[in-house]
Amino acid sequence: MNDVIKGKVLELAKSIVESEEYRNFVSTEEVLRGDEVAQNLLVEFQEKQQQFISKQLTGEVDESLLDSLTSIQGRLNELESVRNFMDAYTKLVNLLGEVGDLLSQEIDFDFGEVYRS
């Protein structure tokens, strides 16, 4: 990569890090990491999700495990720290998507298409 392009990429990265979307993402992530209830539910959800996937790979569908996952997901969605994090995450992903779309448009090459195929 030549120095001009590298410099522009680093400039873009700095602008993204300074954006409201990124700052909100980092802030809500810190709050979420400090939310003990949310962290415990996330660990429980991940463990049960792994169990569910393992059983599903063998052709077994464990309805009680699925019900448990749905219940935990509902409890997670009730937590303000989780809702705020998901909102901030979505806004950051949207910003990054817009950056990628604009870049694709300007160079007339949809590099995202490779990942969608």
N, C-alpha and C positions, 0 to 999 in steps of 0.2 A: 504494500500500500504506500502510495507516495505521501510525502509530508503534508501537502495541501489538504488532501482528503482526510488524512488522520487528524489534522488540526480542526477541520470542520466537524468531524465526528465527535471529537472531544468537546468542542464548543456546544454541539447539540446535546451531548450527555450532560454537560454542566447546566444547560437551560432546563432540561427535564428534571434534574435533581433540584433545581431552584423553583420548579413549578408548584402551584398550589396542590395539584393532584398528587404529586410525589410526596410533598411534605405531609399531606393528610394521610396518605397511605402509611408512611413511616410512623406517624403519631398514633394512628389507630392500631397499627400492628403492636406497638409497645403496650398500649392499653390492653389489647387482647392477650398478649403474653403475660401480663400481670394479673389477669382475671383467673383466679384459681378454679372457680367453678367451670368456666369455659374450657380451660386446659384439661381438667379431668374428664369432661364430656368428650372433648376431641380425642383424647387417648382411648377412651372407651369406644367411641365411634370407629376409630381406625382399627382397633383390635377386632371388633365385631365385623367390620367390613372385610378384613382379611379372612376371617372365618367363613363369611358368606361366599366370598370369591373362591376359596379353596373347595367348599362344598359344591359350588356351581360348576367348577371345572370337572368334577366327577359326575356331573349330571344330576346332583341332588339340589332341590330347592327347599331350603329350610324357612318355612313361613314364619315361625316364631322369631327366628333371627332377623328376618326382613321386617317384621313388626317392631322389633327392638330397635333396629336401625332407624326406622321411620320415627319412632318415639324420641330417640336421642336427637335426631335432626330437628324435630319440632322444638325440643327444649333448647337446642343451640340457637335456633332462629328467634327465640323469645329474648335472648340476651342482647342487651344494647351494644356491648362490646363486639359481638359477632356481627350484628347488623351494620354497625358503623364501619367495621373492617371490610365487610363484603361490598358496601357501597363505595368506599375509598378504592378498593381493589378494582372494581368495575370501572370507575372513572379513570384510573391510571391505565388500565388495559385499553380503554377506549382512546385515550390520548396517544398511546403508543401505536395503536391501530391507525389512527389518523395520520401520524407521522409516516408510517409505512405506506399508507395509501398515497399520500402526497409525493413521497419519493418515487413510488411506482409510476405515478402519473407523469411526473416531471422527466423521468428517464425512459418512459414508454416501455416499461418492462415490469410485469407483475410478478415480483419475486415471491409474493405470498402464495401464488398459484401452485408453486412446487409443494408447499406444505398442505394445501387443501386437496391435492390429488391423491 
